[in-house]
């Protein structure tokens, strides 16, 4: 599963910072924290969007809350690992 991501690289990026939004949000939700978390630009920040639409919300969800929740969680975890590997 390929995730849609925003990637923000500081001018002196030396490490990866993964910011994962919660239920009903999207990849832009945590972008406002970057000036506080990394004011000197030491990180390449990766902000992925969850792959599923969140029911009752304009945002997204990492896995469904019905059916095989464990399989959905593991698929989301694998997609995040893949995203980090591609970004580094």
C-alpha positions as CSV (number, residue, x, y, z in Angstrom):
1,X,0.0,0.0,0.0
2,X,1.5,3.3,-1.0
3,X,0.7,6.3,1.2
4,X,0.3,9.9,0.2
5,X,2.9,11.8,2.1
6,X,4.2,15.3,2.7
7,X,7.9,15.5,3.2
8,X,9.6,18.5,4.7
9,X,13.4,18.5,4.7
10,X,15.2,20.9,7.0
11,X,18.3,22.6,5.6
12,X,20.5,20.5,7.8
13,X,18.5,17.2,7.8
14,X,20.3,14.4,9.6
15,X,17.5,12.2,10.9
16,X,13.9,11.2,10.1
17,X,11.0,12.5,12.0
18,X,7.7,10.6,11.4
19,X,4.5,12.4,12.4
20,X,1.4,10.2,12.3
21,X,-2.0,11.8,12.6
22,X,-4.9,10.5,14.5
23,X,-8.4,9.3,13.5
24,X,-10.3,11.8,11.3
25,X,-7.3,14.0,10.6
26,X,-4.9,14.1,7.6
27,X,-1.2,14.6,6.9
28,X,-1.4,18.4,7.3
29,X,-2.8,18.1,10.9
30,X,0.7,18.0,12.5
31,X,2.6,20.2,10.1
32,X,2.1,23.2,12.4
33,X,4.2,21.5,15.1
34,X,7.3,21.4,12.9
35,X,8.6,24.9,13.8
36,X,8.4,23.8,17.5
37,X,9.7,20.3,17.1
38,X,12.5,21.1,14.7
39,X,13.3,24.8,14.7
40,X,16.9,24.3,13.4
41,X,15.9,22.0,10.5
42,X,17.8,18.9,11.7
43,X,15.1,16.4,10.6
44,X,13.5,15.3,7.3
45,X,9.9,15.2,8.5
46,X,7.5,12.7,6.9
47,X,3.8,13.3,7.4
48,X,1.8,10.4,5.8
49,X,-1.9,10.3,5.2
50,X,-3.8,7.3,6.5
51,X,-5.2,5.1,3.6
52,X,-8.8,4.9,4.6
53,X,-11.6,7.6,4.7
54,X,-12.8,8.0,8.3
55,X,-16.6,7.6,8.5
56,X,-18.3,10.8,9.8
57,X,-15.2,12.9,9.3
58,X,-13.5,14.8,6.5
59,X,-10.2,13.0,7.4
60,X,-8.7,9.6,7.3
61,X,-8.1,6.4,9.4
62,X,-5.2,4.0,9.6
63,X,-7.4,1.0,9.8
64,X,-11.1,0.1,10.1
65,X,-12.7,-0.4,13.5
66,X,-14.8,-3.3,12.3
67,X,-14.0,-6.6,10.7
68,X,-10.4,-7.9,11.1
69,X,-9.0,-5.0,13.1
70,X,-5.7,-6.7,13.8
71,X,-5.0,-7.3,10.1
72,X,-5.9,-3.7,9.3
73,X,-3.5,-2.5,12.1
74,X,-0.7,-4.7,10.8
75,X,-1.2,-3.5,7.2
76,X,-1.1,0.2,8.4
77,X,2.1,-0.6,10.4
78,X,3.7,-2.2,7.3
79,X,2.7,0.8,5.1
80,X,4.4,3.2,7.6
81,X,7.5,1.0,7.7
82,X,7.6,1.1,3.9
83,X,7.1,4.9,3.9
84,X,10.0,5.4,6.3
85,X,12.3,3.1,4.2
86,X,11.5,5.1,1.1
87,X,12.1,8.5,2.8
88,X,15.4,7.6,4.3
